[in-house]
Amino acid sequence: MGEPKGVAEGVPIAVRPDPHPDDGRRPVAWLHIVAPPSWGVTPSARSWCTCGYERHAIGRAAVLQLVAAHGEHRTTCPLLIPKPEGRTAA
Ligand SMILES: [Zn+2]
């Protein structure tokens, strides 16, 4: 007994109808890593941001540092921090 169920509802793809989001939650920084499973190929990565921040890394150690720097940049990027001056006191 049991009714056959179809595919689950919901599409795991986020579609943006508006190419110009002005809610301030647009992605600013990107991180792209190319790490082939082969040991003979050196992994590389690129991290860039709309504020002009851009970094390239070649090699495992350099890629790991780039990832760390990318995460750090997201806390110091002037675009992600709209108000560098004037603290908002709670
Ligand atoms: Zn930035």
PDB file of the backbone (N, CA, C, O) and the ligand in Angstrom, with CONECT records:
HET     ZN  A 101       1
ATOM      1  N   MET A   1       0.829  -1.206   0.000  1.00  0.00           N
ATOM      2  CA  MET A   1       0.000   0.000   0.000  1.00  0.00           C
ATOM      3  C   MET A   1       0.867   1.262   0.000  1.00  0.00           C
ATOM      4  O   MET A   1       1.946   1.302   0.590  1.00  0.00           O
ATOM      5  N   GLY A   2       0.382   2.233  -0.647  1.00  0.00           N
ATOM      6  CA  GLY A   2       1.161   3.480  -0.660  1.00  0.00           C
ATOM      7  C   GLY A   2       1.019   4.158  -1.997  1.00  0.00           C
ATOM      8  O   GLY A   2       1.148   3.544  -3.056  1.00  0.00           O
ATOM      9  N   GLU A   3       0.758   5.396  -1.919  1.00  0.00           N
ATOM     10  CA  GLU A   3       0.621   6.139  -3.165  1.00  0.00           C
ATOM     11  C   GLU A   3       1.985   6.592  -3.660  1.00  0.00           C
ATOM     12  O   GLU A   3       2.812   7.077  -2.888  1.00  0.00           O
ATOM     13  N   PRO A   4       2.202   6.432  -4.920  1.00  0.00           N
ATOM     14  CA  PRO A   4       3.487   6.906  -5.477  1.00  0.00           C
ATOM     15  C   PRO A   4       3.602   8.412  -5.407  1.00  0.00           C
ATOM     16  O   PRO A   4       2.715   9.147  -5.841  1.00  0.00           O
ATOM     17  N   LYS A   5       4.685   8.841  -4.865  1.00  0.00           N
ATOM     18  CA  LYS A   5       4.873  10.289  -4.763  1.00  0.00           C
ATOM     19  C   LYS A   5       5.745  10.804  -5.895  1.00  0.00           C
ATOM     20  O   LYS A   5       6.683  10.144  -6.341  1.00  0.00           O
ATOM     21  N   GLY A   6       5.420  11.951  -6.325  1.00  0.00           N
ATOM     22  CA  GLY A   6       6.209  12.560  -7.399  1.00  0.00           C
ATOM     23  C   GLY A   6       7.452  13.214  -6.858  1.00  0.00           C
ATOM     24  O   GLY A   6       7.844  12.981  -5.715  1.00  0.00           O
ATOM     25  N   VAL A   7       8.047  14.004  -7.650  1.00  0.00           N
ATOM     26  CA  VAL A   7       9.251  14.691  -7.212  1.00  0.00           C
ATOM     27  C   VAL A   7       8.899  15.717  -6.150  1.00  0.00           C
ATOM     28  O   VAL A   7       7.797  16.265  -6.126  1.00  0.00           O
ATOM     29  N   ALA A   8       9.827  15.955  -5.304  1.00  0.00           N
ATOM     30  CA  ALA A   8       9.587  16.916  -4.232  1.00  0.00           C
ATOM     31  C   ALA A   8       9.444  18.321  -4.819  1.00  0.00           C
ATOM     32  O   ALA A   8      10.056  18.679  -5.826  1.00  0.00           O
ATOM     33  N   GLU A   9       8.624  19.073  -4.150  1.00  0.00           N
ATOM     34  CA  GLU A   9       8.441  20.434  -4.626  1.00  0.00           C
ATOM     35  C   GLU A   9       9.627  21.302  -4.240  1.00  0.00           C
ATOM     36  O   GLU A   9      10.359  21.012  -3.293  1.00  0.00           O
ATOM     37  N   GLY A  10       9.787  22.332  -4.971  1.00  0.00           N
ATOM     38  CA  GLY A  10      10.898  23.222  -4.633  1.00  0.00           C
ATOM     39  C   GLY A  10      12.049  23.016  -5.585  1.00  0.00           C
ATOM     40  O   GLY A  10      12.506  21.891  -5.789  1.00  0.00           O
ATOM     41  N   VAL A  11      12.503  24.071  -6.149  1.00  0.00           N
ATOM     42  CA  VAL A  11      13.645  23.979  -7.050  1.00  0.00           C
ATOM     43  C   VAL A  11      14.871  24.528  -6.333  1.00  0.00           C
ATOM     44  O   VAL A  11      14.861  25.658  -5.846  1.00  0.00           O
ATOM     45  N   PRO A  12      15.918  23.728  -6.271  1.00  0.00           N
ATOM     46  CA  PRO A  12      17.118  24.171  -5.535  1.00  0.00           C
ATOM     47  C   PRO A  12      17.942  25.202  -6.297  1.00  0.00           C
ATOM     48  O   PRO A  12      19.148  25.337  -6.090  1.00  0.00           O
ATOM     49  N   ILE A  13      17.290  25.893  -7.147  1.00  0.00           N
ATOM     50  CA  ILE A  13      18.027  26.918  -7.899  1.00  0.00           C
ATOM     51  C   ILE A  13      17.391  28.278  -7.623  1.00  0.00           C
ATOM     52  O   ILE A  13      16.207  28.490  -7.882  1.00  0.00           O
ATOM     53  N   ALA A  14      18.174  29.163  -7.112  1.00  0.00           N
ATOM     54  CA  ALA A  14      17.663  30.491  -6.800  1.00  0.00           C
ATOM     55  C   ALA A  14      17.704  31.358  -8.054  1.00  0.00           C
ATOM     56  O   ALA A  14      18.761  31.625  -8.625  1.00  0.00           O
ATOM     57  N   VAL A  15      16.550  31.771  -8.444  1.00  0.00           N
ATOM     58  CA  VAL A  15      16.466  32.601  -9.644  1.00  0.00           C
ATOM     59  C   VAL A  15      16.215  34.042  -9.245  1.00  0.00           C
ATOM     60  O   VAL A  15      15.320  34.352  -8.458  1.00  0.00           O
ATOM     61  N   ARG A  16      17.021  34.895  -9.805  1.00  0.00           N
ATOM     62  CA  ARG A  16      16.842  36.307  -9.494  1.00  0.00           C
ATOM     63  C   ARG A  16      16.105  36.996 -10.630  1.00  0.00           C
ATOM     64  O   ARG A  16      16.656  37.155 -11.719  1.00  0.00           O
ATOM     65  N   PRO A  17      14.910  37.393 -10.398  1.00  0.00           N
ATOM     66  CA  PRO A  17      14.158  38.063 -11.464  1.00  0.00           C
ATOM     67  C   PRO A  17      14.702  39.456 -11.749  1.00  0.00           C
ATOM     68  O   PRO A  17      14.570  39.979 -12.856  1.00  0.00           O
ATOM     69  N   ASP A  18      15.299  40.031 -10.753  1.00  0.00           N
ATOM     70  CA  ASP A  18      15.788  41.397 -10.933  1.00  0.00           C
ATOM     71  C   ASP A  18      17.313  41.407 -10.990  1.00  0.00           C
ATOM     72  O   ASP A  18      17.965  41.063 -10.004  1.00  0.00           O
ATOM     73  N   PRO A  19      17.877  41.783 -12.093  1.00  0.00           N
ATOM     74  CA  PRO A  19      19.347  41.818 -12.200  1.00  0.00           C
ATOM     75  C   PRO A  19      19.962  42.974 -11.439  1.00  0.00           C
ATOM     76  O   PRO A  19      21.183  43.065 -11.312  1.00  0.00           O
ATOM     77  N   HIS A  20      19.114  43.856 -10.933  1.00  0.00           N
ATOM     78  CA  HIS A  20      19.635  45.016 -10.208  1.00  0.00           C
ATOM     79  C   HIS A  20      19.078  45.043  -8.788  1.00  0.00           C
ATOM     80  O   HIS A  20      18.196  45.839  -8.468  1.00  0.00           O
ATOM     81  N   PRO A  21      19.597  44.180  -7.961  1.00  0.00           N
ATOM     82  CA  PRO A  21      19.128  44.170  -6.577  1.00  0.00           C
ATOM     83  C   PRO A  21      19.609  45.414  -5.848  1.00  0.00           C
ATOM     84  O   PRO A  21      20.798  45.733  -5.855  1.00  0.00           O
ATOM     85  N   ASP A  22      18.691  46.098  -5.230  1.00  0.00           N
ATOM     86  CA  ASP A  22      19.098  47.304  -4.503  1.00  0.00           C
ATOM     87  C   ASP A  22      18.731  47.184  -3.036  1.00  0.00           C
ATOM     88  O   ASP A  22      18.423  48.170  -2.367  1.00  0.00           O
ATOM     89  N   ASP A  23      18.770  45.967  -2.559  1.00  0.00           N
ATOM     90  CA  ASP A  23      18.497  45.784  -1.139  1.00  0.00           C
ATOM     91  C   ASP A  23      19.788  45.761  -0.333  1.00  0.00           C
ATOM     92  O   ASP A  23      19.775  45.604   0.888  1.00  0.00           O
ATOM     93  N   GLY A  24      20.890  45.918  -1.031  1.00  0.00           N
ATOM     94  CA  GLY A  24      22.169  45.999  -0.332  1.00  0.00           C
ATOM     95  C   GLY A  24      22.718  44.644   0.045  1.00  0.00           C
ATOM     96  O   GLY A  24      23.724  44.568   0.750  1.00  0.00           O
ATOM     97  N   ARG A  25      22.094  43.576  -0.399  1.00  0.00           N
ATOM     98  CA  ARG A  25      22.574  42.257  -0.023  1.00  0.00           C
ATOM     99  C   ARG A  25      23.182  41.519  -1.214  1.00  0.00           C
ATOM    100  O   ARG A  25      23.174  40.289  -1.272  1.00  0.00           O
ATOM    101  N   ARG A  26      23.694  42.275  -2.134  1.00  0.00           N
ATOM    102  CA  ARG A  26      24.314  41.649  -3.292  1.00  0.00           C
ATOM    103  C   ARG A  26      25.677  41.081  -2.909  1.00  0.00           C
ATOM    104  O   ARG A  26      26.334  41.585  -1.998  1.00  0.00           O
ATOM    105  N   PRO A  27      26.089  40.050  -3.598  1.00  0.00           N
ATOM    106  CA  PRO A  27      27.426  39.510  -3.334  1.00  0.00           C
ATOM    107  C   PRO A  27      28.488  40.482  -3.781  1.00  0.00           C
ATOM    108  O   PRO A  27      28.405  41.066  -4.861  1.00  0.00           O
ATOM    109  N   VAL A  28      29.480  40.647  -2.943  1.00  0.00           N
ATOM    110  CA  VAL A  28      30.529  41.618  -3.232  1.00  0.00           C
ATOM    111  C   VAL A  28      31.844  40.916  -3.523  1.00  0.00           C
ATOM    112  O   VAL A  28      32.563  41.291  -4.449  1.00  0.00           O
ATOM    113  N   ALA A  29      32.150  39.921  -2.750  1.00  0.00           N
ATOM    114  CA  ALA A  29      33.433  39.248  -2.893  1.00  0.00           C
ATOM    115  C   ALA A  29      33.229  37.832  -3.425  1.00  0.00           C
ATOM    116  O   ALA A  29      32.287  37.139  -3.044  1.00  0.00           O
ATOM    117  N   TRP A  30      34.107  37.431  -4.289  1.00  0.00           N
ATOM    118  CA  TRP A  30      34.014  36.094  -4.857  1.00  0.00           C
ATOM    119  C   TRP A  30      35.285  35.321  -4.551  1.00  0.00           C
ATOM    120  O   TRP A  30      36.359  35.890  -4.357  1.00  0.00           O
ATOM    121  N   LEU A  31      35.125  34.022  -4.514  1.00  0.00           N
ATOM    122  CA  LEU A  31      36.278  33.159  -4.283  1.00  0.00           C
ATOM    123  C   LEU A  31      36.169  31.954  -5.195  1.00  0.00           C
ATOM    124  O   LEU A  31      35.170  31.236  -5.177  1.00  0.00           O
ATOM    125  N   HIS A  32      37.181  31.743  -5.976  1.00  0.00           N
ATOM    126  CA  HIS A  32      37.161  30.622  -6.923  1.00  0.00           C
ATOM    127  C   HIS A  32      38.423  29.808  -6.743  1.00  0.00           C
ATOM    128  O   HIS A  32      39.539  30.321  -6.829  1.00  0.00           O
ATOM    129  N   ILE A  33      38.220  28.536  -6.493  1.00  0.00           N
ATOM    130  CA  ILE A  33      39.368  27.663  -6.241  1.00  0.00           C
ATOM    131  C   ILE A  33      39.370  26.519  -7.243  1.00  0.00           C
ATOM    132  O   ILE A  33      38.349  25.872  -7.474  1.00  0.00           O
ATOM    133  N   VAL A  34      40.504  26.291  -7.815  1.00  0.00           N
ATOM    134  CA  VAL A  34      40.661  25.170  -8.737  1.00  0.00           C
ATOM    135  C   VAL A  34      41.641  24.191  -8.113  1.00  0.00           C
ATOM    136  O   VAL A  34      42.849  24.428  -8.079  1.00  0.00           O
ATOM    137  N   ALA A  35      41.097  23.088  -7.622  1.00  0.00           N
ATOM    138  CA  ALA A  35      41.943  22.107  -6.950  1.00  0.00           C
ATOM    139  C   ALA A  35      41.675  20.723  -7.530  1.00  0.00           C
ATOM    140  O   ALA A  35      40.816  19.994  -7.033  1.00  0.00           O
ATOM    141  N   PRO A  36      42.384  20.371  -8.547  1.00  0.00           N
ATOM    142  CA  PRO A  36      42.212  19.049  -9.141  1.00  0.00           C
ATOM    143  C   PRO A  36      42.621  17.960  -8.161  1.00  0.00           C
ATOM    144  O   PRO A  36      43.510  18.160  -7.334  1.00  0.00           O
ATOM    145  N   PRO A  37      41.971  16.811  -8.258  1.00  0.00           N
ATOM    146  CA  PRO A  37      42.287  15.706  -7.342  1.00  0.00           C
ATOM    147  C   PRO A  37      43.668  15.121  -7.594  1.00  0.00           C
ATOM    148  O   PRO A  37      44.228  14.415  -6.755  1.00  0.00           O
ATOM    149  N   SER A  38      44.189  15.422  -8.739  1.00  0.00           N
ATOM    150  CA  SER A  38      45.498  14.863  -9.049  1.00  0.00           C
ATOM    151  C   SER A  38      46.599  15.595  -8.294  1.00  0.00           C
ATOM    152  O   SER A  38      46.602  16.823  -8.211  1.00  0.00           O
ATOM    153  N   TRP A  39      47.516  14.836  -7.754  1.00  0.00           N
ATOM    154  CA  TRP A  39      48.610  15.448  -6.993  1.00  0.00           C
ATOM    155  C   TRP A  39      49.605  16.119  -7.926  1.00  0.00           C
ATOM    156  O   TRP A  39      50.395  16.971  -7.518  1.00  0.00           O
ATOM    157  N   GLY A  40      49.548  15.723  -9.158  1.00  0.00           N
ATOM    158  CA  GLY A  40      50.527  16.291 -10.086  1.00  0.00           C
ATOM    159  C   GLY A  40      50.155  17.680 -10.554  1.00  0.00           C
ATOM    160  O   GLY A  40      50.961  18.389 -11.156  1.00  0.00           O
ATOM    161  N   VAL A  41      48.905  18.062 -10.265  1.00  0.00           N
ATOM    162  CA  VAL A  41      48.458  19.369 -10.707  1.00  0.00           C
ATOM    163  C   VAL A  41      48.424  20.325  -9.524  1.00  0.00           C
ATOM    164  O   VAL A  41      47.854  20.018  -8.477  1.00  0.00           O
ATOM    165  N   THR A  42      49.024  21.455  -9.699  1.00  0.00           N
ATOM    166  CA  THR A  42      49.066  22.432  -8.618  1.00  0.00           C
ATOM    167  C   THR A  42      47.744  23.185  -8.549  1.00  0.00           C
ATOM    168  O   THR A  42      47.294  23.740  -9.552  1.00  0.00           O
ATOM    169  N   PRO A  43      47.127  23.210  -7.390  1.00  0.00           N
ATOM    170  CA  PRO A  43      45.874  23.940  -7.239  1.00  0.00           C
ATOM    171  C   PRO A  43      46.110  25.445  -7.304  1.00  0.00           C
ATOM    172  O   PRO A  43      47.174  25.951  -6.947  1.00  0.00           O
ATOM    173  N   SER A  44      45.099  26.122  -7.763  1.00  0.00           N
ATOM    174  CA  SER A  44      45.201  27.569  -7.826  1.00  0.00           C
ATOM    175  C   SER A  44      43.874  28.168  -7.393  1.00  0.00           C
ATOM    176  O   SER A  44      42.844  27.493  -7.391  1.00  0.00           O
ATOM    177  N   ALA A  45      43.909  29.418  -7.034  1.00  0.00           N
ATOM    178  CA  ALA A  45      42.692  30.064  -6.573  1.00  0.00           C
ATOM    179  C   ALA A  45      42.740  31.544  -6.916  1.00  0.00           C
ATOM    180  O   ALA A  45      43.805  32.131  -7.106  1.00  0.00           O
ATOM    181  N   ARG A  46      41.570  32.115  -6.988  1.00  0.00           N
ATOM    182  CA  ARG A  46      41.469  33.533  -7.264  1.00  0.00           C
ATOM    183  C   ARG A  46      40.391  34.131  -6.379  1.00  0.00           C
ATOM    184  O   ARG A  46      39.297  33.582  -6.243  1.00  0.00           O
ATOM    185  N   SER A  47      40.709  35.224  -5.803  1.00  0.00           N
ATOM    186  CA  SER A  47      39.770  35.919  -4.937  1.00  0.00           C
ATOM    187  C   SER A  47      39.693  37.359  -5.384  1.00  0.00           C
ATOM    188  O   SER A  47      40.710  38.043  -5.495  1.00  0.00           O
ATOM    189  N   TRP A  48      38.488  37.811  -5.640  1.00  0.00           N
ATOM    190  CA  TRP A  48      38.358  39.189  -6.079  1.00  0.00           C
ATOM    191  C   TRP A  48      37.094  39.813  -5.531  1.00  0.00           C
ATOM    192  O   TRP A  48      36.159  39.130  -5.113  1.00  0.00           O
ATOM    193  N   CYS A  49      37.097  41.123  -5.547  1.00  0.00           N
ATOM    194  CA  CYS A  49      36.007  41.859  -4.935  1.00  0.00           C
ATOM    195  C   CYS A  49      35.725  43.094  -5.773  1.00  0.00           C
ATOM    196  O   CYS A  49      36.598  43.579  -6.492  1.00  0.00           O
ATOM    197  N   THR A  50      34.528  43.591  -5.680  1.00  0.00           N
ATOM    198  CA  THR A  50      34.152  44.746  -6.476  1.00  0.00           C
ATOM    199  C   THR A  50      34.828  46.026  -6.004  1.00  0.00           C
ATOM    200  O   THR A  50      34.786  47.043  -6.696  1.00  0.00           O
ATOM    201  N   CYS A  51      35.441  45.984  -4.848  1.00  0.00           N
ATOM    202  CA  CYS A  51      36.115  47.176  -4.334  1.00  0.00           C
ATOM    203  C   CYS A  51      37.501  47.315  -4.949  1.00  0.00           C
ATOM    204  O   CYS A  51      38.196  48.303  -4.714  1.00  0.00           O
ATOM    205  N   GLY A  52      37.898  46.323  -5.738  1.00  0.00           N
ATOM    206  CA  GLY A  52      39.208  46.397  -6.360  1.00  0.00           C
ATOM    207  C   GLY A  52      40.169  45.381  -5.786  1.00  0.00           C
ATOM    208  O   GLY A  52      41.277  45.210  -6.293  1.00  0.00           O
ATOM    209  N   TYR A  53      39.759  44.722  -4.755  1.00  0.00           N
ATOM    210  CA  TYR A  53      40.591  43.699  -4.127  1.00  0.00           C
ATOM    211  C   TYR A  53      40.680  42.488  -5.043  1.00  0.00           C
ATOM    212  O   TYR A  53      39.663  41.975  -5.510  1.00  0.00           O
ATOM    213  N   GLU A  54      41.876  42.044  -5.290  1.00  0.00           N
ATOM    214  CA  GLU A  54      42.047  40.865  -6.130  1.00  0.00           C
ATOM    215  C   GLU A  54      43.337  40.158  -5.759  1.00  0.00           C
ATOM    216  O   GLU A  54      44.378  40.778  -5.544  1.00  0.00           O
ATOM    217  N   ARG A  55      43.232  38.840  -5.691  1.00  0.00           N
ATOM    218  CA  ARG A  55      44.406  38.059  -5.321  1.00  0.00           C
ATOM    219  C   ARG A  55      44.428  36.759  -6.094  1.00  0.00           C
ATOM    220  O   ARG A  55      43.391  36.176  -6.412  1.00  0.00           O
ATOM    221  N   HIS A  56      45.613  36.332  -6.380  1.00  0.00           N
ATOM    222  CA  HIS A  56      45.793  35.036  -7.022  1.00  0.00           C
ATOM    223  C   HIS A  56      46.714  34.194  -6.154  1.00  0.00           C
ATOM    224  O   HIS A  56      47.614  34.700  -5.483  1.00  0.00           O
ATOM    225  N   ALA A  57      46.462  32.911  -6.189  1.00  0.00           N
ATOM    226  CA  ALA A  57      47.304  32.020  -5.403  1.00  0.00           C
ATOM    227  C   ALA A  57      47.567  30.750  -6.198  1.00  0.00           C
ATOM    228  O   ALA A  57      46.673  30.213  -6.853  1.00  0.00           O
ATOM    229  N   ILE A  58      48.776  30.289  -6.133  1.00  0.00           N
ATOM    230  CA  ILE A  58      49.146  29.037  -6.794  1.00  0.00           C
ATOM    231  C   ILE A  58      49.877  28.172  -5.783  1.00  0.00           C
ATOM    232  O   ILE A  58      50.857  28.588  -5.166  1.00  0.00           O
ATOM    233  N   GLY A  59      49.375  26.970  -5.636  1.00  0.00           N
ATOM    234  CA  GLY A  59      49.984  26.077  -4.647  1.00  0.00           C
ATOM    235  C   GLY A  59      49.058  25.907  -3.451  1.00  0.00           C
ATOM    236  O   GLY A  59      48.252  26.783  -3.137  1.00  0.00           O
ATOM    237  N   ARG A  60      49.191  24.773  -2.800  1.00  0.00           N
ATOM    238  CA  ARG A  60      48.261  24.470  -1.704  1.00  0.00           C
ATOM    239  C   ARG A  60      48.370  25.485  -0.582  1.00  0.00           C
ATOM    240  O   ARG A  60      47.357  26.000  -0.108  1.00  0.00           O
ATOM    241  N   ALA A  61      49.577  25.774  -0.158  1.00  0.00           N
ATOM    242  CA  ALA A  61      49.766  26.695   0.958  1.00  0.00           C
ATOM    243  C   ALA A  61      49.244  28.084   0.598  1.00  0.00           C
ATOM    244  O   ALA A  61      48.595  28.750   1.405  1.00  0.00           O
ATOM    245  N   ALA A  62      49.541  28.503  -0.628  1.00  0.00           N
ATOM    246  CA  ALA A  62      49.115  29.838  -1.055  1.00  0.00           C
ATOM    247  C   ALA A  62      47.597  29.907  -1.153  1.00  0.00           C
ATOM    248  O   ALA A  62      46.991  30.928  -0.827  1.00  0.00           O
ATOM    249  N   VAL A  63      46.988  28.810  -1.605  1.00  0.00           N
ATOM    250  CA  VAL A  63      45.525  28.795  -1.717  1.00  0.00           C
ATOM    251  C   VAL A  63      44.887  28.886  -0.338  1.00  0.00           C
ATOM    252  O   VAL A  63      43.897  29.592  -0.145  1.00  0.00           O
ATOM    253  N   LEU A  64      45.454  28.176   0.599  1.00  0.00           N
ATOM    254  CA  LEU A  64      44.908  28.223   1.955  1.00  0.00           C
ATOM    255  C   LEU A  64      45.023  29.626   2.532  1.00  0.00           C
ATOM    256  O   LEU A  64      44.122  30.099   3.226  1.00  0.00           O
ATOM    257  N   GLN A  65      46.134  30.285   2.241  1.00  0.00           N
ATOM    258  CA  GLN A  65      46.302  31.657   2.728  1.00  0.00           C
ATOM    259  C   GLN A  65      45.326  32.597   2.040  1.00  0.00           C
ATOM    260  O   GLN A  65      44.812  33.535   2.651  1.00  0.00           O
ATOM    261  N   LEU A  66      45.075  32.335   0.764  1.00  0.00           N
ATOM    262  CA  LEU A  66      44.148  33.180   0.026  1.00  0.00           C
ATOM    263  C   LEU A  66      42.738  33.037   0.585  1.00  0.00           C
ATOM    264  O   LEU A  66      42.009  34.020   0.718  1.00  0.00           O
ATOM    265  N   VAL A  67      42.365  31.812   0.909  1.00  0.00           N
ATOM    266  CA  VAL A  67      41.038  31.595   1.481  1.00  0.00           C
ATOM    267  C   VAL A  67      40.912  32.338   2.805  1.00  0.00           C
ATOM    268  O   VAL A  67      39.884  32.955   3.081  1.00  0.00           O
ATOM    269  N   ALA A  68      41.949  32.278   3.614  1.00  0.00           N
ATOM    270  CA  ALA A  68      41.925  32.976   4.901  1.00  0.00           C
ATOM    271  C   ALA A  68      41.863  34.483   4.678  1.00  0.00           C
ATOM    272  O   ALA A  68      41.140  35.200   5.370  1.00  0.00           O
ATOM    273  N   ALA A  69      42.637  34.949   3.697  1.00  0.00           N
ATOM    274  CA  ALA A  69      42.651  36.384   3.415  1.00  0.00           C
ATOM    275  C   ALA A  69      41.309  36.831   2.856  1.00  0.00           C
ATOM    276  O   ALA A  69      40.856  37.948   3.104  1.00  0.00           O
ATOM    277  N   HIS A  70      40.691  35.951   2.107  1.00  0.00           N
ATOM    278  CA  HIS A  70      39.383  36.288   1.537  1.00  0.00           C
ATOM    279  C   HIS A  70      38.350  36.471   2.658  1.00  0.00           C
ATOM    280  O   HIS A  70      37.565  37.419   2.661  1.00  0.00           O
ATOM    281  N   GLY A  71      38.381  35.542   3.594  1.00  0.00           N
ATOM    282  CA  GLY A  71      37.456  35.646   4.710  1.00  0.00           C
ATOM    283  C   GLY A  71      37.732  36.887   5.539  1.00  0.00           C
ATOM    284  O   GLY A  71      36.816  37.523   6.060  1.00  0.00           O
ATOM    285  N   GLU A  72      39.000  37.216   5.650  1.00  0.00           N
ATOM    286  CA  GLU A  72      39.364  38.399   6.428  1.00  0.00           C
ATOM    287  C   GLU A  72      38.930  39.668   5.696  1.00  0.00           C
ATOM    288  O   GLU A  72      38.518  40.650   6.314  1.00  0.00           O
ATOM    289  N   HIS A  73      39.032  39.627   4.384  1.00  0.00           N
ATOM    290  CA  HIS A  73      38.660  40.810   3.607  1.00  0.00           C
ATOM    291  C   HIS A  73      37.180  41.127   3.769  1.00  0.00           C
ATOM    292  O   HIS A  73      36.776  42.290   3.749  1.00  0.00           O
ATOM    293  N   ARG A  74      36.377  40.080   3.931  1.00  0.00           N
ATOM    294  CA  ARG A  74      34.938  40.300   4.061  1.00  0.00           C
ATOM    295  C   ARG A  74      34.607  41.049   5.342  1.00  0.00           C
ATOM    296  O   ARG A  74      33.500  41.566   5.494  1.00  0.00           O
ATOM    297  N   THR A  75      35.543  41.109   6.247  1.00  0.00           N
ATOM    298  CA  THR A  75      35.301  41.847   7.485  1.00  0.00           C
ATOM    299  C   THR A  75      35.929  43.232   7.434  1.00  0.00           C
ATOM    300  O   THR A  75      35.720  44.065   8.315  1.00  0.00           O
ATOM    301  N   THR A  76      36.708  43.455   6.372  1.00  0.00           N
ATOM    302  CA  THR A  76      37.370  44.754   6.274  1.00  0.00           C
ATOM    303  C   THR A  76      37.027  45.480   4.981  1.00  0.00           C
ATOM    304  O   THR A  76      37.461  46.612   4.770  1.00  0.00           O
ATOM    305  N   CYS A  77      36.253  44.837   4.116  1.00  0.00           N
ATOM    306  CA  CYS A  77      35.910  45.442   2.837  1.00  0.00           C
ATOM    307  C   CYS A  77      35.047  46.679   3.050  1.00  0.00           C
ATOM    308  O   CYS A  77      34.062  46.623   3.786  1.00  0.00           O
ATOM    309  N   PRO A  78      35.401  47.794   2.419  1.00  0.00           N
ATOM    310  CA  PRO A  78      34.618  49.014   2.574  1.00  0.00           C
ATOM    311  C   PRO A  78      33.219  48.874   1.999  1.00  0.00           C
ATOM    312  O   PRO A  78      32.308  49.604   2.389  1.00  0.00           O
ATOM    313  N   LEU A  79      33.044  47.938   1.073  1.00  0.00           N
ATOM    314  CA  LEU A  79      31.716  47.747   0.486  1.00  0.00           C
ATOM    315  C   LEU A  79      30.816  46.940   1.410  1.00  0.00           C
ATOM    316  O   LEU A  79      29.598  47.116   1.423  1.00  0.00           O
ATOM    317  N   LEU A  80      31.433  46.058   2.178  1.00  0.00           N
ATOM    318  CA  LEU A  80      30.644  45.240   3.104  1.00  0.00           C
ATOM    319  C   LEU A  80      30.401  45.986   4.399  1.00  0.00           C
ATOM    320  O   LEU A  80      29.504  45.652   5.173  1.00  0.00           O
ATOM    321  N   ILE A  81      31.219  47.007   4.620  1.00  0.00           N
ATOM    322  CA  ILE A  81      31.028  47.834   5.805  1.00  0.00           C
ATOM    323  C   ILE A  81      30.637  49.226   5.336  1.00  0.00           C
ATOM    324  O   ILE A  81      31.498  50.081   5.131  1.00  0.00           O
ATOM    325  N   PRO A  82      29.343  49.453   5.165  1.00  0.00           N
ATOM    326  CA  PRO A  82      28.873  50.711   4.574  1.00  0.00           C
ATOM    327  C   PRO A  82      29.217  51.928   5.388  1.00  0.00           C
ATOM    328  O   PRO A  82      29.391  53.015   4.837  1.00  0.00           O
ATOM    329  N   LYS A  83      29.319  51.767   6.695  1.00  0.00           N
ATOM    330  CA  LYS A  83      29.591  52.942   7.538  1.00  0.00           C
ATOM    331  C   LYS A  83      30.863  52.728   8.344  1.00  0.00           C
ATOM    332  O   LYS A  83      30.823  52.226   9.468  1.00  0.00           O
ATOM    333  N   PRO A  84      31.988  53.112   7.759  1.00  0.00           N
ATOM    334  CA  PRO A  84      33.258  52.964   8.480  1.00  0.00           C
ATOM    335  C   PRO A  84      33.346  53.914   9.652  1.00  0.00           C
ATOM    336  O   PRO A  84      34.047  53.644  10.628  1.00  0.00           O
ATOM    337  N   GLU A  85      32.645  55.015   9.560  1.00  0.00           N
ATOM    338  CA  GLU A  85      32.683  55.981  10.652  1.00  0.00           C
ATOM    339  C   GLU A  85      31.284  56.191  11.219  1.00  0.00           C
ATOM    340  O   GLU A  85      30.287  56.039  10.512  1.00  0.00           O
ATOM    341  N   GLY A  86      31.224  56.527  12.454  1.00  0.00           N
ATOM    342  CA  GLY A  86      29.926  56.724  13.081  1.00  0.00           C
ATOM    343  C   GLY A  86      29.367  55.412  13.576  1.00  0.00           C
ATOM    344  O   GLY A  86      28.601  54.752  12.874  1.00  0.00           O
ATOM    345  N   ARG A  87      29.737  55.039  14.754  1.00  0.00           N
ATOM    346  CA  ARG A  87      29.263  53.767  15.297  1.00  0.00           C
ATOM    347  C   ARG A  87      27.779  53.864  15.654  1.00  0.00           C
ATOM    348  O   ARG A  87      27.274  54.892  16.105  1.00  0.00           O
ATOM    349  N   THR A  88      27.132  52.761  15.431  1.00  0.00           N
ATOM    350  CA  THR A  88      25.713  52.702  15.762  1.00  0.00           C
ATOM    351  C   THR A  88      25.566  52.156  17.178  1.00  0.00           C
ATOM    352  O   THR A  88      25.581  50.945  17.401  1.00  0.00           O
ATOM    353  N   ALA A  89      25.429  53.052  18.099  1.00  0.00           N
ATOM    354  CA  ALA A  89      25.307  52.629  19.489  1.00  0.00           C
ATOM    355  C   ALA A  89      23.961  51.962  19.712  1.00  0.00           C
ATOM    356  O   ALA A  89      22.921  52.487  19.313  1.00  0.00           O
ATOM    357  N   ALA A  90      23.990  50.826  20.340  1.00  0.00           N
ATOM    358  CA  ALA A  90      22.757  50.106  20.596  1.00  0.00           C
ATOM    359  C   ALA A  90      21.970  50.798  21.704  1.00  0.00           C
ATOM    360  O   ALA A  90      20.889  50.340  22.072  1.00  0.00           O
TER     361      ALA A  90
HETATM  362 ZN    ZN A 101      36.111  44.293  -1.069  1.00  0.00          ZN2+
END
